[in-house]
Amino acid sequence: MVLQEVLAIEVTTAAVRCIRLGGVGPGRRIRAYAERSLPPGLLTPSHSEPNVRDEASFARLLADVVGARPPARARLVLPDTSARLRVLFTYEGPAGGPDLQKFLLWRLHDALPFTARDARVAFVAAPDGLPTRRVAITLVARNHVLAQYERLLGSLGIAVVHAAPAACHLFNLVARTREAPGDTTHALLNLAPGSATLIHWQRGVPHYARTFPLPGAEPHAALGTELLRTFEHAADTAGLAAPAILWLAGDVGQSPTSASELSKTIGIPCHLVPLPAHRARQGGELPPQASAVFSAALAHV
C-alpha cells in the first residue's frame, strides 16, 4: 500500500505544507497533513532568482514537515510569482513536440525576464471555441529557480515529478467541481502575501491569466479597482465578459468576511474555493489554506 501514497508539498513566503494521500478510489484518504511557519525573509518568491535565502534552515524545516520515510516522488506547489502563467491564442503553429515548445517560447519572448535557453516550459493545448483557433495554457519558469527546489527536496531523497504555481492547482480544484455552463465566465482570484493571480475561464478552459502586486493600503478598495481594470483588459484582449462569479482563495483571502467585502466592492458574487469532500485525517478536517496542496495531491500527473 505504501506504493499508492502520494506526496504533495507547497511552499509559500509564510509556510511549508505537506500532505500524504493514500489509497485508491473510494478508499482514498488523507494519511497525514503538516504545516510549519517560515520566518520572514527565508523564502522570497521570484521568477528570475533562487527563492530560498537560507538553504540550511529551509532544509531542516522541510525535513520536519515531510516527516519520516516519505515517498520517493512529490508534486511541488510553488508561489505564483515563482513562475509565469500565460494564456496564448494561436491560429497556426506546430502540432506538438519540441517545435511547439520553441514556437511558444518565441511567442513569449518579449514577456520573459530571462533568455529562452534558461526557461523550462510546460503547456496544455485546448479548444478555443472558434473553428481554427486554439488556446495554449503555458507555464514558464527559469531553470535555476526550479533546480534549487529540486536540489533541496533531493537532499531528502525526494524527486520532484510535477511543479506548478498554487493558482494552477486552485483553478483545477474549482473548475472541476464548479463548472460554468455555456459561455459564462468564471474567475479565480488567489491572494498570496504580496501578490494576486486572476484566472478567467469558460467551459473549463482558461482564457486569461494575470499576476500582479497585491495592493497594501486600503486593500479592498485598491484591489477592487485593480480587478475592475483587469476585467476590462480581459474583455479587450480575450473578448471575455466580466465574471459571473469570482472564486476566492489564498493565504490572504480565505475568509467569509474578505469574500463579502470584496463582493460589495466589485459588484460580483465572491465565494471561497471549496475543499472537495474527503476522508478526514486523524485530528480533524484540513484547513482552508490547504486547498492548493490538496488539489496537487489529487491531480493526475
LUMSEDO-978026 format. One record per residue (C-alpha): residue in one letter; residue number from 0; z, x, y. Coordinates in steps of 0.25 Angstrom, whole numbers, always signed. Example, Ala and Ser with C-alpha at 12.3 -4.5 7.8 and 13.67 -1.06 7.14 Angstrom:
+---+-----+-------+-------+-------+
: r :   k :    zz :    xx :    yy :
+---+-----+-------+-------+-------+
: A :   0 :   +31 :   +49 :   -18 :
: S :   1 :   +29 :   +55 :    -4 :
+---+-----+-------+-------+-------+
***
This chain:
+---+-----+-------+-------+-------+
: r :   k :    zz :    xx :    yy :
+---+-----+-------+-------+-------+
: M :   0 :    +0 :    +0 :    +0 :
: V :   1 :    +2 :   +12 :    +9 :
: L :   2 :   -13 :   +14 :   +10 :
: Q :   3 :   -14 :    +0 :   +17 :
: E :   4 :    -5 :    +4 :   +28 :
: V :   5 :   -12 :    +4 :   +42 :
: L :   6 :    -6 :   +12 :   +53 :
: A :   7 :    -9 :   +10 :   +68 :
: I :   8 :    -3 :   +18 :   +79 :
: E :   9 :    -4 :   +14 :   +94 :
: V :  10 :    -1 :   +24 :  +106 :
: T :  11 :    +1 :   +19 :  +120 :
: T :  12 :    +8 :   +26 :  +132 :
: A :  13 :   +21 :   +19 :  +129 :
: A :  14 :   +22 :   +19 :  +114 :
: V :  15 :   +16 :   +22 :  +100 :
: R :  16 :   +15 :   +11 :   +90 :
: C :  17 :   +13 :   +11 :   +75 :
: I :  18 :   +10 :    +0 :   +65 :
: R :  19 :    +8 :    +1 :   +50 :
: L :  20 :    +1 :   -11 :   +44 :
: G :  21 :    +1 :   -12 :   +28 :
: G :  22 :    -5 :   -22 :   +18 :
: V :  23 :   -18 :   -29 :   +18 :
: G :  24 :   -22 :   -44 :   +21 :
: P :  25 :   -10 :   -54 :   +21 :
: G :  26 :    -1 :   -43 :   +16 :
: R :  27 :    -3 :   -34 :   +28 :
: R :  28 :   +10 :   -31 :   +36 :
: I :  29 :   +15 :   -22 :   +47 :
: R :  30 :   +23 :   -11 :   +39 :
: A :  31 :   +28 :    -4 :   +52 :
: Y :  32 :   +27 :    -4 :   +67 :
: A :  33 :   +33 :    +6 :   +76 :
: E :  34 :   +33 :    +9 :   +91 :
: R :  35 :   +38 :   +20 :   +99 :
: S :  36 :   +38 :   +22 :  +114 :
: L :  37 :   +31 :   +34 :  +121 :
: P :  38 :   +38 :   +42 :  +132 :
: P :  39 :   +30 :   +41 :  +145 :
: G :  40 :   +18 :   +51 :  +146 :
: L :  41 :   +18 :   +54 :  +131 :
: L :  42 :    +5 :   +47 :  +130 :
: T :  43 :    -5 :   +45 :  +141 :
: P :  44 :   -18 :   +37 :  +137 :
: S :  45 :   -31 :   +44 :  +141 :
: H :  46 :   -45 :   +43 :  +136 :
: S :  47 :   -48 :   +57 :  +140 :
: E :  48 :   -36 :   +65 :  +138 :
: P :  49 :   -26 :   +67 :  +126 :
: N :  50 :   -16 :   +55 :  +127 :
: V :  51 :    -3 :   +61 :  +121 :
: R :  52 :    +4 :   +71 :  +130 :
: D :  53 :   +15 :   +76 :  +121 :
: E :  54 :    +9 :   +76 :  +107 :
: A :  55 :   +22 :   +81 :  +100 :
: S :  56 :   +30 :   +70 :  +106 :
: F :  57 :   +20 :   +59 :  +103 :
: A :  58 :   +18 :   +64 :   +88 :
: R :  59 :   +33 :   +63 :   +86 :
: L :  60 :   +33 :   +49 :   +91 :
: L :  61 :   +20 :   +45 :   +84 :
: A :  62 :   +27 :   +50 :   +70 :
: D :  63 :   +39 :   +42 :   +73 :
: V :  64 :   +31 :   +29 :   +76 :
: V :  65 :   +21 :   +31 :   +64 :
: G :  66 :   +33 :   +33 :   +54 :
: A :  67 :   +33 :   +40 :   +40 :
: R :  68 :   +21 :   +40 :   +31 :
: P :  69 :   +11 :   +34 :   +40 :
: P :  70 :    -3 :   +30 :   +35 :
: A :  71 :   -13 :   +41 :   +36 :
: R :  72 :   -22 :   +34 :   +46 :
: A :  73 :   -19 :   +26 :   +58 :
: R :  74 :   -26 :   +17 :   +69 :
: L :  75 :   -23 :   +22 :   +83 :
: V :  76 :   -21 :   +13 :   +95 :
: L :  77 :   -24 :   +21 :  +108 :
: P :  78 :   -21 :   +17 :  +122 :
: D :  79 :   -33 :   +10 :  +129 :
: T :  80 :   -34 :   +21 :  +139 :
: S :  81 :   -36 :   +32 :  +128 :
: A :  82 :   -50 :   +27 :  +124 :
: R :  83 :   -61 :   +19 :  +131 :
: L :  84 :   -65 :    +5 :  +126 :
: R :  85 :   -79 :    +1 :  +131 :
: V :  86 :   -88 :   -11 :  +128 :
: L :  87 :  -103 :    -7 :  +129 :
: F :  88 :  -115 :   -17 :  +129 :
: T :  89 :  -128 :   -11 :  +123 :
: Y :  90 :  -141 :   -17 :  +121 :
: E :  91 :  -146 :    -5 :  +113 :
: G :  92 :  -141 :    +7 :  +107 :
: P :  93 :  -140 :   +14 :   +93 :
: A :  94 :  -135 :    +5 :   +82 :
: G :  95 :  -123 :   +13 :   +78 :
: G :  96 :  -118 :   +27 :   +73 :
: P :  97 :  -118 :   +40 :   +81 :
: D :  98 :  -129 :   +35 :   +90 :
: L :  99 :  -122 :   +23 :   +94 :
: Q : 100 :  -110 :   +31 :   +97 :
: K : 101 :  -118 :   +41 :  +106 :
: F : 102 :  -124 :   +28 :  +113 :
: L : 103 :  -110 :   +22 :  +116 :
: L : 104 :  -105 :   +36 :  +122 :
: W : 105 :  -118 :   +37 :  +130 :
: R : 106 :  -115 :   +22 :  +136 :
: L : 107 :  -100 :   +26 :  +138 :
: H : 108 :  -104 :   +40 :  +145 :
: D : 109 :  -100 :   +36 :  +159 :
: A : 110 :   -87 :   +30 :  +155 :
: L : 111 :   -82 :   +41 :  +147 :
: P : 112 :   -72 :   +51 :  +154 :
: F : 113 :   -76 :   +61 :  +143 :
: T : 114 :   -88 :   +66 :  +137 :
: A : 115 :   -95 :   +59 :  +125 :
: R : 116 :   -92 :   +71 :  +116 :
: D : 117 :   -77 :   +69 :  +118 :
: A : 118 :   -78 :   +54 :  +114 :
: R : 119 :   -75 :   +46 :  +102 :
: V : 120 :   -81 :   +32 :  +102 :
: A : 121 :   -79 :   +20 :   +93 :
: F : 122 :   -87 :    +7 :   +95 :
: V : 123 :   -90 :    -6 :   +89 :
: A : 124 :  -103 :   -14 :   +92 :
: A : 125 :  -102 :   -29 :   +93 :
: P : 126 :  -112 :   -40 :   +97 :
: D : 127 :  -112 :   -44 :  +112 :
: G : 128 :  -118 :   -58 :  +110 :
: L : 129 :  -131 :   -54 :  +116 :
: P : 130 :  -143 :   -52 :  +106 :
: T : 131 :  -146 :   -37 :  +110 :
: R : 132 :  -133 :   -32 :  +116 :
: R : 133 :  -121 :   -27 :  +109 :
: V : 134 :  -107 :   -22 :  +113 :
: A : 135 :  -101 :    -9 :  +109 :
: I : 136 :   -85 :    -8 :  +109 :
: T : 137 :   -83 :    +6 :  +112 :
: L : 138 :   -71 :   +15 :  +111 :
: V : 139 :   -72 :   +29 :  +116 :
: A : 140 :   -60 :   +40 :  +116 :
: R : 141 :   -60 :   +54 :  +119 :
: N : 142 :   -59 :   +63 :  +107 :
: H : 143 :   -47 :   +71 :  +110 :
: V : 144 :   -39 :   +59 :  +114 :
: L : 145 :   -41 :   +53 :  +100 :
: A : 146 :   -39 :   +67 :   +94 :
: Q : 147 :   -25 :   +68 :  +100 :
: Y : 148 :   -20 :   +55 :   +94 :
: E : 149 :   -27 :   +59 :   +80 :
: R : 150 :   -20 :   +72 :   +80 :
: L : 151 :    -7 :   +66 :   +83 :
: L : 152 :    -8 :   +56 :   +72 :
: G : 153 :   -14 :   +66 :   +63 :
: S : 154 :    -1 :   +74 :   +64 :
: L : 155 :    +6 :   +63 :   +57 :
: G : 156 :    -5 :   +62 :   +46 :
: I : 157 :   -12 :   +50 :   +52 :
: A : 158 :   -27 :   +49 :   +55 :
: V : 159 :   -32 :   +40 :   +66 :
: V : 160 :   -42 :   +31 :   +60 :
: H : 161 :   -45 :   +22 :   +71 :
: A : 162 :   -41 :   +23 :   +86 :
: A : 163 :   -43 :   +13 :   +97 :
: P : 164 :   -36 :    +8 :  +110 :
: A : 165 :   -26 :    -3 :  +110 :
: A : 166 :   -35 :   -13 :  +117 :
: C : 167 :   -45 :   -12 :  +105 :
: H : 168 :   -35 :   -16 :   +95 :
: L : 169 :   -29 :   -27 :  +104 :
: F : 170 :   -43 :   -32 :  +106 :
: N : 171 :   -45 :   -33 :   +91 :
: L : 172 :   -32 :   -40 :   +89 :
: V : 173 :   -34 :   -51 :   +99 :
: A : 174 :   -49 :   -53 :   +97 :
: R : 175 :   -46 :   -54 :   +82 :
: T : 176 :   -36 :   -65 :   +84 :
: R : 177 :   -41 :   -72 :   +97 :
: E : 178 :   -56 :   -73 :   +96 :
: A : 179 :   -63 :   -79 :  +109 :
: P : 180 :   -73 :   -90 :  +106 :
: G : 181 :   -87 :   -89 :  +111 :
: D : 182 :   -89 :   -81 :  +123 :
: T : 183 :   -75 :   -82 :  +128 :
: T : 184 :   -70 :   -69 :  +134 :
: H : 185 :   -56 :   -64 :  +130 :
: A : 186 :   -49 :   -51 :  +135 :
: L : 187 :   -39 :   -42 :  +130 :
: L : 188 :   -30 :   -34 :  +140 :
: N : 189 :   -22 :   -22 :  +135 :
: L : 190 :   -11 :   -18 :  +145 :
: A : 191 :    -6 :    -4 :  +142 :
: P : 192 :    +2 :    +5 :  +151 :
: G : 193 :    -7 :    +9 :  +162 :
: S : 194 :   -20 :    +3 :  +157 :
: A : 195 :   -26 :   -10 :  +153 :
: T : 196 :   -38 :   -13 :  +144 :
: L : 197 :   -46 :   -26 :  +145 :
: I : 198 :   -56 :   -30 :  +134 :
: H : 199 :   -65 :   -43 :  +135 :
: W : 200 :   -71 :   -49 :  +122 :
: Q : 201 :   -80 :   -60 :  +118 :
: R : 202 :   -81 :   -65 :  +103 :
: G : 203 :   -72 :   -54 :   +98 :
: V : 204 :   -81 :   -43 :  +105 :
: P : 205 :   -76 :   -34 :  +117 :
: H : 206 :   -86 :   -35 :  +129 :
: Y : 207 :   -78 :   -28 :  +139 :
: A : 208 :   -66 :   -17 :  +140 :
: R : 209 :   -59 :   -10 :  +151 :
: T : 210 :   -47 :    -2 :  +152 :
: F : 211 :   -41 :    +0 :  +166 :
: P : 212 :   -27 :    +5 :  +172 :
: L : 213 :   -16 :    -5 :  +172 :
: P : 214 :   -12 :    -9 :  +186 :
: G : 215 :    +2 :    -5 :  +189 :
: A : 216 :    +6 :   -13 :  +202 :
: E : 217 :    +7 :   -28 :  +201 :
: P : 218 :    +2 :   -27 :  +186 :
: H : 219 :    -2 :   -41 :  +184 :
: A : 220 :    -9 :   -43 :  +197 :
: A : 221 :   -16 :   -30 :  +197 :
: L : 222 :   -20 :   -31 :  +182 :
: G : 223 :   -25 :   -45 :  +185 :
: T : 224 :   -34 :   -40 :  +196 :
: E : 225 :   -40 :   -29 :  +187 :
: L : 226 :   -42 :   -39 :  +176 :
: L : 227 :   -50 :   -49 :  +184 :
: R : 228 :   -58 :   -37 :  +189 :
: T : 229 :   -61 :   -33 :  +175 :
: F : 230 :   -65 :   -47 :  +171 :
: E : 231 :   -75 :   -47 :  +182 :
: H : 232 :   -80 :   -33 :  +177 :
: A : 233 :   -81 :   -38 :  +163 :
: A : 234 :   -89 :   -50 :  +168 :
: D : 235 :   -99 :   -41 :  +176 :
: T : 236 :  -101 :   -31 :  +165 :
: A : 237 :  -100 :   -39 :  +152 :
: G : 238 :  -102 :   -53 :  +156 :
: L : 239 :   -89 :   -57 :  +152 :
: A : 240 :   -81 :   -69 :  +157 :
: A : 241 :   -66 :   -68 :  +161 :
: P : 242 :   -58 :   -68 :  +148 :
: A : 243 :   -53 :   -82 :  +144 :
: I : 244 :   -40 :   -75 :  +138 :
: L : 245 :   -34 :   -61 :  +141 :
: W : 246 :   -26 :   -55 :  +129 :
: L : 247 :   -15 :   -46 :  +134 :
: A : 248 :    -9 :   -34 :  +126 :
: G : 249 :    -3 :   -21 :  +128 :
: D : 250 :   +10 :   -14 :  +131 :
: V : 251 :    +9 :   -19 :  +146 :
: G : 252 :    +4 :   -33 :  +144 :
: Q : 253 :   +11 :   -38 :  +131 :
: S : 254 :   +20 :   -49 :  +137 :
: P : 255 :   +18 :   -64 :  +139 :
: T : 256 :   +22 :   -62 :  +154 :
: S : 257 :   +11 :   -52 :  +156 :
: A : 258 :    +1 :   -61 :  +150 :
: S : 259 :    +6 :   -73 :  +158 :
: E : 260 :    +6 :   -65 :  +171 :
: L : 261 :    -8 :   -59 :  +169 :
: S : 262 :   -14 :   -73 :  +165 :
: K : 263 :    -9 :   -78 :  +179 :
: T : 264 :   -15 :   -66 :  +186 :
: I : 265 :   -29 :   -67 :  +180 :
: G : 266 :   -30 :   -82 :  +177 :
: I : 267 :   -33 :   -79 :  +162 :
: P : 268 :   -24 :   -83 :  +150 :
: C : 269 :   -18 :   -70 :  +145 :
: H : 270 :   -12 :   -69 :  +131 :
: L : 271 :    -5 :   -58 :  +123 :
: V : 272 :   -13 :   -52 :  +112 :
: P : 273 :    -6 :   -58 :   +99 :
: L : 274 :    -2 :   -50 :   +88 :
: P : 275 :    -8 :   -55 :   +75 :
: A : 276 :    +1 :   -61 :   +64 :
: H : 277 :    +7 :   -50 :   +55 :
: R : 278 :   +18 :   -48 :   +46 :
: A : 279 :   +30 :   -43 :   +53 :
: R : 280 :   +35 :   -29 :   +51 :
: Q : 281 :   +49 :   -27 :   +48 :
: G : 282 :   +57 :   -29 :   +61 :
: G : 283 :   +48 :   -39 :   +68 :
: E : 284 :   +35 :   -42 :   +74 :
: L : 285 :   +26 :   -32 :   +81 :
: P : 286 :   +28 :   -31 :   +96 :
: P : 287 :   +16 :   -35 :  +105 :
: Q : 288 :   +13 :   -21 :  +109 :
: A : 289 :    +9 :   -18 :   +94 :
: S : 290 :    -3 :   -27 :   +95 :
: A : 291 :   -13 :   -15 :   +96 :
: V : 292 :    -7 :    -6 :   +85 :
: F : 293 :    -6 :   -19 :   +76 :
: S : 294 :   -21 :   -22 :   +79 :
: A : 295 :   -25 :    -8 :   +75 :
: A : 296 :   -17 :    -9 :   +62 :
: L : 297 :   -25 :   -22 :   +59 :
: A : 298 :   -39 :   -16 :   +63 :
: H : 299 :   -49 :   -14 :   +52 :
: V : 300 :   -53 :    +1 :   +55 :
+---+-----+-------+-------+-------+
***
